[in-house]
Structure formats: structure tokens, C-alpha cells
Amino acid sequence: YVWDAEAWRELFMLDLQNGHTSGVRDVQWSSNGLLATAGLDGQVKLWDAATGAWIQDLSCLAGEDVLPCFRDEGWAVAFDPLGERLAAGGREGRVLVWDLLSGETVADLRDHTNTVDAIAFSPDSEWLATGSWDDDVILWRAGDYSLYRRLAGHTGDVRSVAFAPDSRQLASTSWDLTARVWDVVSGRALYT
């Protein structure tokens, strides 16, 4: 459902005919009028945020076959600040990134060993952060999606990641009952 926050009323429900076949785990709004959803059916879907109309399933190619993006469950989605790229994380520790202008998958990142439950692009579009149930946060260079640094220190599942407005710091939360703030360039934990 999409709600009017001022009037406290439902505006519309996303198109059910093209909807997920299992629970929806995450939803994110882009800066250019799209909604993205990640579902427990392994699908990542794009929607028109003004009408709720389905736009497309972001699929993954395996030879000639188009498959759900995640063989198990999709858990997290995040748009870059311009709404031109979308990243999604799944239960098997995989992160996929699409260029929404071309529709192409531009990265298939497999460095986590458990569910990716948290994803964020930095406000300057230079970084992608992912957090996982493997207790780690990974920083990726958003230009080429190379692994920049693994931020280790949590002792429980990482549940959220968020960049500071200047993109120089990253906060992460975990089931270990902590929130940590990291320096992006050095990877040093500034405080817990």
C-alpha cells in the first residue's frame, strides 16, 4: 500500500496481478518516482510510485532462462541518490546491482556468507555499503563495485547501514545491541 502521510489514508495498493507471490521484505522510494520491492519469492520488482502500476521484474539471466534474482529470498533494496541504479541483497549473501537506464545487471557481488539485510548508497554516489548476518559490513566502490573494505567488529547480524550526509561516515546497527559509526576511508570504528 502507498499512504498519504498527512491525511492518514491509503492512496493505492501496488498492482496485485504482477505482485509478489510471497511476503514483501523491503520497499524503497527513488528520487525519480519509482518504488522497488524485494520479496521472499526471490523477486525484485519496480513500480510507478505515483500510480502503483507494475513496471517490471528485475530478472537475472542464466543462459537462456530468466530466473528470480535470488534462489531463496530477497531481503533488501536501495536506490542510488539519482535513482539510476538499484542494489538488492538476498538470503544467500548475494548483492545484485542494476543500471536502471539500460536494464543491465552491472554487478553480482558474492562476498558475504549469509543474508544481506542492509544496503545503502552514499549521498555522493561513490560508495555502496552492505550489511549481513555474517556480522560484517562491506564497503564497495560504486564506480566499479570492487570491494574496498570489510568492516568487522559486530558480533551479531548487521541489520541496517546509513551514510552521513557528507558520505564520510557510515553507521551500522546489529543484533549485538550496538550501533557503530565508521570512518569510510580508513575503515576505523569511530565509536560504538
N, C-alpha and C positions, 0 to 999 in steps of 0.2 A: 504494500500500500504506500501511496505517497500522500502526505498530510500537509494541510495548511497550518503552520505553527501558530499563527496569530488567531485564527478563527477556531482552532482546535477541531478541525473537521477533515474527514478523508476527502482528498481530491479525486483519486482514482486508484485502481489496482492494476498492477502490471498484467499484460496480456497472458491469460491463462492457457490459451491454446499453444503458445510457444514457450510456456514456463518450464520451470524445473520439475523433474519427476520425483524429487526427494527434497528434503529441507534445504532452505537457503541459509548459508552460513555467514555471508558478508555482503554488504552493499556499499558502494562508494559513488559519490557525485563528482563529475568532472567540471572543470571551469567552462566548458563549452557546451553544456546541455545534455550530457549523456549520463546514464546510470550503468554501472557494471555490477553484476551479481556473481557470486561463487556458490555453487550448490554441492550438497552431499552426493549428488548424482555424477560428480566429476565435471560438470559443465561450467563454462564461464560464458555469460550472456551480456549483450549490450542492449540498452533500452533508450528510447527517447524520453528524457526527463520531463518534458512538457506535456506529453500525452499518455505515457505508459506503454506506447507501442513497442513491440519487439523489433529490433533492428537486425541482429544476427547472433549466432552462436560463434564464439571464437574457437575454432577447431584446431586440431593437431593432426598432421598428416603422418601416416605410417604406410609407406609405399603408395598404393592406390586408394587405401581406405582412409576415410575421415573418422577420427576417433574422438571420444570425450578427451578433454585435456588432461585429466587426471584419472588414472585407472581406479582410484578409490574415491577420494572426496576432495573437493575444492574448499579451501578454508579462508583465504584472504585475498582481497584485491586492492589495488591502489593505482590511481592515475598520476601521471606527471603533472606539474603545475599548468602546462598548456593544454592538457587533455589530448595530447598526441600519442602518448604511449600508455600502455596498461600492463601492470605486473600482477601475476596471480600466483599464490602458493597453495600447495596441496599436502595431503596426508603423507605421501611417500617422500617428503623432503625436497621436492622439485619446485623450482620457480620458473615460470614462463613469462616472457616479455614480448608484447606485440607492438608493432608500429601501426597505429590505427589509421594512418593516412594511406598506407599501402596494403594493410591487412596481413602483412607478413609477420611470422614469428621471428624476432631478432635475437632472442637469447633463450637458452634452455639450461638453467643453472641447477646443478645437482650436488652442491657441496654440503648441504645439510643432511643429517642422518635420520631426521624424524619430522613430524608435521611442521610446516611453515604456517604459523598462526598470526604473523605480524609482518606488514610490508609498508614502507613509506619511501617516497621520493623526496629529496631535499628541495626546499623552495627555489634554489638556484639551478635545479635540474642536473647538478653534477654528480649526485650520489643516489644510490638505491640502498636502503637498509632492509634486512630481513631478519626476523627473529623466529626461533624454532623451539620445539620441545626437546631438542638436543642440548638445550641450555645456553646456546650461543647466539650472538648477533653477528651477522656478516655484513660488512660494508663493501659495496660493489661500485666501481667507476661506471657511471651511467652512460658514458660515451661508447665504451666497447664491452661493458659488462664483465670486465675482468675483476677477479677477487682482489680487493685492496687490502682488507684486514679482517681477521676474525677477532671479535671482542669477547673474550672469555672472562668469566667472573661470577655469573649467575650459577646457582646450584639447583635450579628448578626451571621448568618450562618458561620460555620467554613468551609473554602474552601481548605486548604492544611495544611499538617503537615510534618515536616522534622527533623530528628535527626542530631545532631552534629556528626562529625566523631568519637569522643570518646564515644558516646552514653550517655553522662552525661547531655546534654541539648536537649530540643525539641523546635522547632519554630512552631508557628501556625499563619495562616492568616484568616481574617474574613471579611465579608461584612460590619462589623462595622468600616472599614477603618483603622484597626490596624493589626500589626504583634506583637506577644508576644513571648518572649523567657522564657521557664520554666526550672527550675531545676527538673530533672527527679525523683530523690529520694525524695526530700522534697515536690515537687509539687508547690513550691513557684514561682510566676512570678518574674523573674529577672529584666526584663524591657519590655517596650512597644515601 
